[in-house]
Each structure stands twice: as C-alpha cells, then as structure tokens.
C-alpha cells in the first residue's frame, strides 16, 4: 500500500534526465557518413573544468561543410571546434583541442592545440578531435588471379578495393585508382571511362607490346600506366599486385 492511501505524501521519485547528446544517434549518423564515403570529425569532450555547459562524454560531428551535429559546448566553443575540425580534415589527422582562458595566445604542440576561451564565464574544455577520412578507393576490373590478388593486397593495405567484372561499372568521383586486370577482356571501355573521369592512377596489367598496341587507339592514353607496376621482378599474382600498389603510392608523391 502506498503512502497516498495512508494519508502520507507520496515519496518523490528520482527523475533521470535524458542524455546530453544523442550518442546512439551520432554513432548511426557517423556510420551513414562512412557508408557514403563522406569525411567527418568526431569531437568528444574528455575534460570539462567549470564553468562550462559541456560535460565529459558529450560528442558532436563536424562535417566537411562546417556543420556541427551534436553538443560539445556553447557558441564560445563551437567556433574553435569548427575551425580546428575543418583543419584536421585537410590533414587527415587527430588532435586534442584545449579551450581555456589560460591561453592568451593560441599555441600548438605535438598532439595538442590550445586556444583562448572567448567567453567571460571562463572554464576549460578539452575536446578530442578525430578526423575520419574514407579509405582510398581502388576499382579493380577483372576476375583472374591477379585481379583477386589486387583485391586482397589492397584490403590488407587498408584501401577500399572493389572488384568488378563489369566494364561499365560506375566510377565514384573520389576513386583514387582504376586497375585493369582482365587480360584482354573489354579493356577499352573501362580505360576510356577512367581517363574521362580523370582518375589519379590508371593501370593496365599487360605486356609492354600488347599494352602499347591497345592504348594507341584510346584518346588520352598517356595517362595510363602500362605495364602497371614498378619493375621489381615480380612473378606471382601477389607480387605483381604489390608492385602495382607501390606505383600507386609513388604516383601520389
């Protein structure tokens, strides 16, 4: 029997406030961005010295257009989070951001950026900014052992290696490399489309003689590496794949 029926006041029940930031929603949002290969920065408050509106554990996403989703502090913190977040997206790195009235002038050291606290309320926030950049996208055309090895080695290197047998497969705008390893099967259509799309690296697995003859009839074929891969004396499919990715890396320098 409750206190109400005994003529006594009902004891007050504890009210649990809702989460300060939708961590589950942010995680789902981050997953969706990754699935669409959109870069972002995950900002997480790791320390808050009062007075601050943010608390340890609050999180937000900084998108490539400067939009901030979530909560890591009031307007005094947002400008610094946005500025440093966008800066990290260009570098593909992470850092600890300290917003504090003790920083009369902004300074930076390894793993840390400190900026002044512009609000009169004071307080210090330390926010870990983690840049999440989509892995390099590599499209491999073919189905033989070398194509399979290019997929396996590319994945081991941390790349998003996609294999296709369709010469008309879509080439995503951020594709970093198209490697044709179909051994003479429908090579011209995909090579032509990769050239038109200005893919940074285009490679053709073929002998020098066959590659020269094939590329002679393709406009812009000077952009194609043929035979693809550095001359390292490779013999096996895995070794050939390794030489191709070595050339991809060298072409980015």
Residue frames relative to the residue before (quaternion, step in Angstrom):
aa qw qx qy qz dx dy dz
X 1.0000 0.0000 0.0000 0.0000 0.00 0.00 0.00
X 0.3903 -0.7467 0.4909 0.2214 3.55 -0.85 0.98
X 0.6810 -0.4945 0.3641 0.3989 3.52 -1.32 0.29
X 0.5660 0.6155 -0.3861 0.3894 3.57 1.16 -0.58
X 0.7132 0.4364 -0.2539 0.4862 3.57 0.96 -0.86
X 0.6509 0.4875 -0.3189 0.4868 3.59 1.21 -0.24
X 0.5421 -0.6333 0.3936 0.3874 3.53 1.30 0.05
X 0.5733 0.5615 -0.3769 0.4625 3.55 1.27 0.32
X 0.5635 -0.6065 0.4254 0.3655 3.60 -1.03 0.62
X 0.5235 -0.6315 0.4774 0.3152 3.52 -1.06 0.81
X 0.4636 -0.6800 0.4752 0.3112 3.63 -0.78 0.90
X 0.5191 -0.6500 0.4627 0.3066 3.55 -1.04 0.80
X 0.3240 -0.7470 0.5528 0.1772 3.52 -0.93 0.93
X 0.5108 -0.6347 0.4770 0.3297 3.57 -1.06 0.70
X 0.2298 -0.7600 0.5955 0.1223 3.57 -0.94 0.91
X 0.2179 -0.7818 0.5747 0.1054 3.54 -0.64 1.14
X 0.3488 -0.7531 0.5119 0.2218 3.62 -0.52 1.10
X 0.5633 -0.5907 0.4425 0.3713 3.58 -1.15 0.48
X 0.6568 -0.5003 0.3665 0.4289 3.59 -1.17 0.38
X 0.5271 -0.6498 0.4463 0.3176 3.57 -1.04 0.79
X 0.7891 0.0768 -0.0503 0.6074 3.58 1.08 -0.61
X 0.4855 -0.6888 0.4557 0.2868 3.59 -0.96 0.84
X 0.1448 -0.8472 0.5033 0.0891 3.54 0.44 1.24
X 0.6422 0.5125 -0.3350 0.4613 3.56 1.00 -0.78
X 0.6621 0.5079 -0.2981 0.4635 3.55 0.97 -0.90
X 0.6488 0.5100 -0.3214 0.4644 3.56 1.01 -0.78
X 0.6331 0.5265 -0.3390 0.4550 3.58 1.00 -0.75
X 0.6549 0.4967 -0.3079 0.4793 3.57 1.00 -0.83
X 0.6396 0.5214 -0.3189 0.4663 3.55 1.02 -0.82
X 0.6447 0.5158 -0.3154 0.4678 3.58 0.98 -0.84
X 0.6410 0.5196 -0.3221 0.4642 3.58 1.00 -0.82
X 0.6491 0.5164 -0.3144 0.4617 3.57 1.01 -0.82
X 0.6378 0.5162 -0.3261 0.4695 3.58 1.01 -0.78
X 0.6532 0.5110 -0.3141 0.4621 3.57 0.95 -0.86
X 0.6421 0.5298 -0.3229 0.4502 3.57 1.01 -0.83
X 0.7162 0.4045 -0.2428 0.5144 3.59 1.13 -0.65
X 0.4305 -0.7263 0.4323 0.3165 3.56 1.35 0.16
X 0.4052 0.6800 -0.5000 0.3513 3.56 0.95 0.94
X 0.3933 -0.7351 0.4951 0.2447 3.63 -0.72 0.99
X 0.0547 0.7820 -0.6201 0.0294 3.56 -1.21 0.50
X 0.3252 -0.6970 0.5931 0.2381 3.53 -1.36 0.14
X 0.2412 -0.7372 0.6126 0.1519 3.56 -0.93 0.92
X 0.1261 -0.7947 0.5931 0.0290 3.57 -0.65 1.18
X 0.0016 -0.8085 0.5866 -0.0482 3.59 -0.69 1.10
X 0.3596 -0.7151 0.5566 0.2227 3.57 -0.79 1.03
X 0.1172 -0.8168 0.5632 0.0426 3.58 -0.65 1.12
X 0.7912 0.0436 -0.0418 0.6086 3.58 1.26 -0.29
X 0.0056 -0.7867 0.6169 -0.0221 3.55 -1.00 0.88
X 0.1136 -0.7839 0.6097 0.0295 3.57 -0.66 1.17
X 0.4492 -0.7327 0.4430 0.2552 3.59 -0.48 1.19
X 0.5973 -0.1747 -0.7749 -0.1108 1.40 -2.26 1.13
X 0.1385 0.7561 -0.6292 0.1147 3.57 -0.85 1.03
X 0.4559 -0.6762 0.5002 0.2910 3.56 -1.13 0.58
X 0.6654 0.4705 -0.2983 0.4968 3.58 1.19 -0.45
X 0.2040 -0.7598 0.6081 0.1066 3.53 -1.23 0.54
X 0.6507 -0.5058 0.3851 0.4153 3.56 -1.22 0.47
X 0.7419 0.3660 -0.2950 0.4781 3.54 -0.89 0.98
X 0.5265 0.6065 -0.4265 0.4160 3.60 1.19 -0.31
X 0.0919 -0.8145 0.5727 0.0049 3.55 -1.02 0.82
X 0.0005 0.7724 -0.6351 -0.0093 3.52 -1.31 0.43
X 0.3443 -0.6965 0.5880 0.2250 3.52 -1.33 0.38
X 0.1770 -0.7349 0.6437 0.1194 3.54 -1.08 0.78
X 0.2173 -0.8023 0.5464 0.1021 3.57 -0.55 1.18
X 0.6958 -0.5087 0.3196 0.3937 3.56 -1.26 0.38
X 0.6881 0.4556 -0.2912 0.4839 3.62 1.16 -0.45
X 0.6253 -0.5674 0.3288 0.4231 3.59 1.28 0.17
X 0.4655 0.6686 -0.4506 0.3650 3.58 1.26 -0.04
X 0.1581 -0.7670 0.6151 0.0914 3.57 -1.08 0.81
X 0.0781 -0.7867 0.6123 0.0063 3.55 -0.79 1.08
X 0.6931 0.3897 -0.3206 0.5147 3.57 -0.72 1.07
X 0.4092 -0.7072 0.5251 0.2381 3.57 -1.27 -0.31
X 0.1082 0.7721 -0.6207 0.0828 3.54 -0.86 1.05
X 0.7948 -0.1781 0.0988 0.5716 3.56 1.17 0.50
X 0.6315 -0.5488 0.4054 0.3683 3.51 -1.35 0.21
X 0.7891 -0.3428 0.2190 0.4603 3.53 -1.32 -0.18
X 0.5780 0.5958 -0.3848 0.4035 3.59 1.15 -0.48
X 0.7225 0.4170 -0.2416 0.4956 3.58 1.09 -0.68
X 0.5926 0.6382 -0.3689 0.3247 3.57 1.05 -0.74
X 0.6366 0.5437 -0.3429 0.4261 3.58 0.93 -0.84
X 0.6782 0.4799 -0.2926 0.4734 3.59 0.94 -0.89
X 0.6423 0.5179 -0.3260 0.4615 3.59 0.97 -0.82
X 0.6622 0.5007 -0.3084 0.4645 3.57 0.94 -0.87
X 0.6713 0.5110 -0.3020 0.4438 3.59 0.82 -0.99
X 0.7221 0.4297 -0.2558 0.4781 3.57 0.79 -1.01
X 0.6123 0.5565 -0.3523 0.4372 3.60 1.07 -0.66
X 0.6748 0.4774 -0.2925 0.4808 3.57 0.89 -0.92
X 0.6117 0.5489 -0.3417 0.4559 3.57 1.07 -0.68
X 0.6754 0.4954 -0.2951 0.4597 3.56 0.96 -0.87
X 0.6026 0.5693 -0.3652 0.4235 3.59 1.08 -0.64
X 0.6578 0.4936 -0.3187 0.4713 3.59 1.06 -0.64
X 0.7097 0.4377 -0.2498 0.4924 3.57 1.19 -0.53
X 0.3054 -0.7575 0.5117 0.2664 3.56 1.13 -0.65
X 0.5736 0.5835 -0.3775 0.4336 3.58 1.10 0.66
X 0.3712 -0.7073 0.5571 0.2272 3.56 -1.36 -0.02
X 0.0013 -0.8025 0.5966 -0.0079 3.56 -1.23 0.40
X 0.4305 -0.6321 0.5637 0.3120 3.53 -1.35 0.14
X 0.1754 -0.7814 0.5938 0.0780 3.56 -0.78 1.07
X 0.0993 -0.7839 0.6121 0.0324 3.56 -0.78 1.07
X 0.0939 -0.7743 0.6256 0.0183 3.56 -0.73 1.13
X 0.2097 0.8043 -0.5098 0.2222 3.56 -0.27 1.25
X 0.5084 -0.6387 0.4718 0.3332 3.62 -1.05 0.63
X 0.5674 0.6148 -0.3781 0.3964 3.58 1.24 -0.29
X 0.6460 0.4962 -0.3264 0.4794 3.59 1.22 -0.36
X 0.2184 -0.8018 0.5455 0.1090 3.56 -0.04 1.28
X 0.7689 0.1041 -0.0513 0.6288 3.54 1.13 -0.75
X 0.5417 -0.6124 0.4491 0.3604 3.61 -1.00 0.70
X 0.0487 0.7844 -0.6182 0.0147 3.56 -1.07 0.68
X 0.1918 -0.7787 0.5930 0.0721 3.51 -1.27 0.53
X 0.0336 0.7508 -0.6595 0.0140 3.51 -1.13 0.79
X 0.7360 -0.4181 0.2609 0.4641 3.58 -1.23 0.15
X 0.8530 0.1120 -0.1164 0.4963 3.54 -0.70 1.14
X 0.7652 0.3044 -0.1714 0.5408 3.60 1.23 0.03
X 0.0362 -0.7409 0.6701 0.0280 3.51 -1.16 0.82
X 0.0839 -0.8011 0.5921 0.0233 3.60 -0.77 1.01
X 0.0159 -0.7859 0.6178 -0.0210 3.55 -0.94 0.94
X 0.6031 -0.5909 0.4052 0.3506 3.54 -1.22 0.49
X 0.4266 -0.6596 0.5554 0.2727 3.54 -1.28 0.48
X 0.2749 -0.8233 0.4735 0.1493 3.62 -0.32 1.19
X 0.6395 0.5483 -0.3374 0.4202 3.61 1.18 -0.39
X 0.5567 -0.6323 0.4333 0.3202 3.54 -1.09 0.73
X 0.5767 0.6157 -0.3784 0.3810 3.59 1.16 -0.53
X 0.3692 -0.7421 0.4827 0.2827 3.57 1.19 -0.46
X 0.4101 0.7031 -0.5202 0.2587 3.54 -1.12 -0.62
X 0.2163 -0.7693 0.5914 0.1076 3.54 -1.23 0.56
X 0.0950 -0.7724 0.6269 0.0355 3.53 -1.04 0.88
X 0.0898 -0.7425 0.6587 0.0820 3.52 -1.13 0.72
X 0.0330 -0.8187 0.5686 -0.0726 3.53 -0.57 1.25
X 0.2772 -0.7513 0.5752 0.1668 3.56 -0.77 1.04
X 0.1453 -0.7891 0.5957 0.0348 3.54 -0.76 1.14
X 0.0376 -0.8135 0.5794 -0.0328 3.55 -0.52 1.23
X 0.2647 -0.7700 0.5635 0.1398 3.56 -0.55 1.19
X 0.1218 -0.7759 0.6173 0.0454 3.56 -0.87 1.01
X 0.0366 -0.8138 0.5778 -0.0512 3.55 -0.30 1.32
X 0.4983 -0.6552 0.4624 0.3296 3.61 -0.83 0.86
X 0.5193 -0.6324 0.4626 0.3410 3.61 -1.00 0.73
X 0.6360 -0.5412 0.3896 0.3883 3.54 -1.19 0.59
X 0.2978 -0.7777 0.5350 0.1423 3.56 -0.81 1.06
X 0.0379 -0.7895 0.6117 -0.0326 3.55 -0.76 1.14
X 0.1624 -0.7757 0.6046 0.0791 3.57 -0.82 1.02
X 0.1075 -0.7931 0.5994 0.0137 3.54 -0.67 1.19
X 0.1444 -0.7912 0.5912 0.0606 3.56 -0.74 1.08
X 0.5951 0.5299 -0.4267 0.4278 3.54 -0.69 1.17
X 0.2632 -0.7781 0.5509 0.1476 3.55 -1.28 0.19
X 0.5329 0.6540 -0.3967 0.3617 3.59 1.25 -0.08
X 0.7755 -0.3655 0.2460 0.4522 3.59 -1.32 -0.06
X 0.6623 0.4932 -0.3289 0.4583 3.62 0.94 -0.77
X 0.6303 0.5175 -0.3354 0.4717 3.59 0.99 -0.77
X 0.6519 0.5063 -0.3158 0.4680 3.58 0.94 -0.85
X 0.6539 0.5045 -0.3125 0.4693 3.58 0.99 -0.82
X 0.6168 0.5360 -0.3472 0.4601 3.60 1.04 -0.70
X 0.6453 0.5054 -0.3206 0.4748 3.58 1.05 -0.70
X 0.6815 0.4997 -0.2876 0.4507 3.58 0.89 -0.96
X 0.6937 0.4644 -0.2784 0.4749 3.58 0.85 -0.98
X 0.6358 0.5336 -0.3332 0.4472 3.59 0.98 -0.79
X 0.6497 0.5031 -0.3124 0.4766 3.57 0.98 -0.82
X 0.6411 0.5259 -0.3201 0.4582 3.59 1.00 -0.81
X 0.6690 0.4861 -0.2910 0.4812 3.59 1.14 -0.61
X 0.5605 -0.6254 0.3805 0.3872 3.58 1.27 -0.10
X 0.4936 0.6504 -0.4318 0.3834 3.57 1.25 0.27
X 0.4278 -0.6325 0.5622 0.3175 3.54 -1.30 0.26
X 0.0139 -0.8258 0.5612 -0.0543 3.56 0.08 1.35
X 0.0669 -0.8078 0.5856 -0.0105 3.55 -0.55 1.20
X 0.2150 -0.7788 0.5805 0.1013 3.56 -0.81 1.05
X 0.0189 0.7936 -0.6074 0.0320 3.54 -1.03 0.80
X 0.2616 -0.7369 0.5979 0.1766 3.53 -1.26 0.52
X 0.5709 0.5901 -0.3633 0.4403 3.55 1.34 0.13
X 0.3382 -0.7654 0.5067 0.2074 3.63 -0.48 1.11
X 0.6967 0.4128 -0.2669 0.5225 3.59 1.28 -0.23
X 0.2756 0.7735 -0.5221 0.2304 3.58 1.20 0.43
X 0.5367 -0.6383 0.4332 0.3418 3.62 -0.96 0.78
X 0.2500 -0.7385 0.6096 0.1430 3.55 -1.11 0.78
X 0.3668 -0.7555 0.5020 0.2067 3.58 -0.41 1.24
X 0.6176 -0.5896 0.3706 0.3655 3.61 -1.07 0.70
X 0.7500 0.3781 -0.2250 0.4939 3.61 1.06 -0.64
X 0.2920 0.7586 -0.5284 0.2450 3.59 1.16 0.49
X 0.2930 -0.7885 0.5214 0.1435 3.57 -0.76 1.07
X 0.8115 0.0245 0.0156 0.5836 3.58 1.11 -0.60
X 0.1048 -0.7308 0.6699 0.0785 3.53 -1.20 0.72
X 0.0513 -0.8020 0.5948 -0.0208 3.55 -0.68 1.14
X 0.1895 -0.7957 0.5711 0.0691 3.55 -0.64 1.18
X 0.1016 0.7941 -0.5847 0.1311 3.54 -0.56 1.24
X 0.3306 0.7741 -0.4723 0.2616 3.55 0.88 0.99
X 0.3864 -0.7687 0.4457 0.2473 3.58 1.34 0.13
X 0.8178 -0.2976 0.1194 0.4779 3.56 0.74 1.10
X 0.6028 0.5693 -0.3598 0.4279 3.60 1.25 -0.12
X 0.8539 -0.1758 0.0963 0.4804 3.60 -0.67 1.18
X 0.2030 0.8201 -0.5113 0.1574 3.58 0.87 0.92
X 0.6379 0.5811 -0.3418 0.3723 3.59 0.94 -0.85
X 0.6568 0.5226 -0.3519 0.4144 3.67 0.79 -0.81
X 0.7269 0.4246 -0.2721 0.4662 3.59 0.76 -0.92
X 0.6120 0.5339 -0.3577 0.4609 3.59 1.07 -0.64
X 0.6534 0.5175 -0.3113 0.4564 3.58 0.93 -0.90
X 0.6784 0.4840 -0.2973 0.4659 3.59 0.94 -0.85
X 0.6330 0.5207 -0.3336 0.4657 3.59 1.04 -0.70
X 0.6311 0.5160 -0.3246 0.4797 3.59 1.05 -0.77
X 0.6641 0.5063 -0.3009 0.4605 3.57 0.92 -0.92
X 0.6925 0.4661 -0.2687 0.4806 3.59 1.06 -0.76
X 0.3593 -0.7614 0.4677 0.2691 3.61 1.29 -0.08
X 0.1200 0.7959 -0.5748 0.1473 3.57 0.88 0.95
X 0.5456 -0.6703 0.3863 0.3222 3.63 -0.75 0.97
X 0.7955 0.0842 -0.0540 0.5977 3.60 0.99 -0.75
X 0.0036 0.7675 -0.6403 0.0307 3.56 -0.88 1.02
X 0.0143 -0.8253 0.5633 -0.0365 3.57 -0.68 1.11
X 0.1714 -0.7691 0.6099 0.0847 3.54 -1.11 0.77
X 0.2643 -0.7423 0.5960 0.1549 3.57 -0.75 1.07
X 0.3840 0.6828 -0.5279 0.3280 3.57 -0.34 1.27
X 0.5828 -0.5312 0.4540 0.4147 3.54 -1.27 0.23
X 0.6504 -0.5275 0.3663 0.4056 3.55 -1.18 0.47
X 0.6598 0.5206 -0.3087 0.4454 3.58 0.96 -0.89
X 0.7047 0.4513 -0.2804 0.4703 3.59 0.79 -0.98
X 0.6373 0.5401 -0.3283 0.4408 3.56 0.99 -0.81
X 0.6506 0.5170 -0.3166 0.4574 3.58 0.95 -0.87
X 0.6674 0.5013 -0.2984 0.4629 3.58 0.95 -0.88
X 0.6681 0.5073 -0.3014 0.4533 3.58 0.96 -0.86
X 0.7270 0.4590 -0.2497 0.4455 3.56 0.83 -1.00
X 0.5064 0.6729 -0.4200 0.3382 3.60 1.20 -0.39
X 0.7542 0.3894 -0.2190 0.4813 3.58 1.05 -0.64
X 0.6129 0.5455 -0.3485 0.4532 3.62 1.25 0.19
X 0.4007 -0.7120 0.5175 0.2543 3.64 -0.63 1.04
X 0.8164 0.2274 -0.1840 0.4979 3.57 -0.97 0.87
X 0.3611 0.7828 -0.4552 0.2229 3.60 1.26 0.19
X 0.5004 0.6515 -0.4387 0.3642 3.59 1.22 -0.17
X 0.6038 0.5651 -0.3497 0.4402 3.59 1.26 -0.29
X 0.6257 0.5576 -0.3292 0.4350 3.60 1.26 -0.27
X 0.3218 -0.7187 0.5855 0.1925 3.56 -0.97 0.92
X 0.2053 0.7736 -0.5699 0.1863 3.55 -0.52 1.20
X 0.4687 -0.3006 -0.8108 0.1804 1.50 -1.37 2.08
X 0.5198 -0.6607 0.4456 0.3077 3.57 -0.97 0.88
X 0.7248 0.4343 -0.3251 0.4248 3.55 -1.13 0.70
X 0.5105 -0.6219 0.4994 0.3212 3.53 -1.20 0.61
X 0.4847 -0.6653 0.4884 0.2898 3.56 -1.09 0.70
X 0.1546 0.8047 -0.5474 0.1703 3.55 0.05 1.36
X 0.5731 -0.6155 0.3735 0.3914 3.56 1.23 0.28
X 0.2685 0.7938 -0.5077 0.2000 3.60 1.17 0.55
X 0.1574 -0.7902 0.5877 0.0728 3.54 -1.14 0.73
X 0.7472 0.3842 -0.2228 0.4944 3.59 0.76 -0.98
X 0.6655 -0.4961 0.3606 0.4254 3.63 -1.21 0.35
X 0.6602 0.5038 -0.3196 0.4563 3.60 0.93 -0.83
X 0.6507 0.5052 -0.3185 0.4690 3.58 0.98 -0.80
X 0.6367 0.5168 -0.3281 0.4689 3.58 1.00 -0.80
X 0.6345 0.5237 -0.3266 0.4653 3.59 0.98 -0.85
X 0.6413 0.5304 -0.3242 0.4498 3.58 0.97 -0.84
X 0.6676 0.4948 -0.3143 0.4589 3.61 0.93 -0.83
X 0.6224 0.5352 -0.3452 0.4550 3.59 1.08 -0.69
X 0.6899 0.4614 -0.2947 0.4737 3.59 0.85 -0.90
X 0.5831 0.5530 -0.3764 0.4611 3.60 1.14 -0.52
X 0.6621 0.4884 -0.3013 0.4820 3.56 1.04 -0.77
X 0.5935 0.5537 -0.3602 0.4598 3.59 1.09 -0.69
X 0.6676 0.4914 -0.2949 0.4753 3.57 0.92 -0.94
X 0.6607 0.5142 -0.3131 0.4484 3.58 0.89 -0.89
X 0.6643 0.5146 -0.3126 0.4429 3.60 1.02 -0.75
X 0.6480 0.5257 -0.3161 0.4515 3.60 1.22 -0.39
X 0.5645 0.6235 -0.3820 0.3831 3.59 1.22 -0.32
